[in-house]
Amino acid sequence: MGQPVRVAEKISPTSPGTIRFETNRPLTGMGHRYYRSEADALSDEDPADVLAARLFARGGVDYLHVHGNVATVDLAKGFTSEGIVEIITGLFAHYET
């Protein structure tokens, strides 16, 4: 099993629907990644794309920005961040059969 990703969840004081998730692992290289839907996630191997696909499949996400070890999520109106930390922490878990 892979090592779990540690995640710190930080709610924006000026925009409560915007949540920053800081990880102990890089999710991208030096570039910024922007997602408005699951269709923007083009790879099933790139960590940022996999995260985007999983978050949009979860629902309640309007927008995702990923840069380095930070994923910033804009939640859809009426949704909470419940379950997002678990999605991120499981991102790098690999199980042997």
Secondary structure, DSSP 8 states (H G I E B T S, - for coil): ------EEEEE-SS-TTEEEEEESS-SSSSSEEEESSGGG---SSSHHHHHHHHHHHHS-EEEEEEETTEEEEEE-TT---TTHHHHHHTTT-----
